[in-house]
Amino acid sequence: MPWHCSRDVSRLFTKINFEEYESGKYFNQIPENPEKYDIHFSKNCNVAGFKFKPKDKIYIDLDEVNELVYTKKE
């Protein structure tokens, strides 16, 4: 029986911060139509969730980071 499985999951990155010059790398792969997103505005930040399944290649950078985190020997 596996123990501490949730620890591995909670260590995974689920978002990425990027510089403005990198924006085309991500925004060129997703639709511009605001109806494709669930958008929440607040005083401190705005968040947009996908209402669609993005192409897998948008997750390449996250996958690389998570592979390093997951395979890191402690």
HELIX and SHEET records of a PDB file:
HELIX    1   1 CYS A    5  SER A   10  1                                   6    
HELIX    2   2 GLU A   20  GLU A   22  5                                   3    
HELIX    3   3 SER A   23  PHE A   27  1                                   5    
HELIX    4   4 PRO A   34  LYS A   36  5                                   3    
HELIX    5   5 ASP A   56  TYR A   59  5                                   4    
HELIX    6   6 ILE A   60  THR A   71  1                                  12    
SHEET    1   A 2 TYR A  37  PHE A  41  0                                        
SHEET    2   A 2 ASN A  46  PHE A  50 -1                                        
END                                                                             
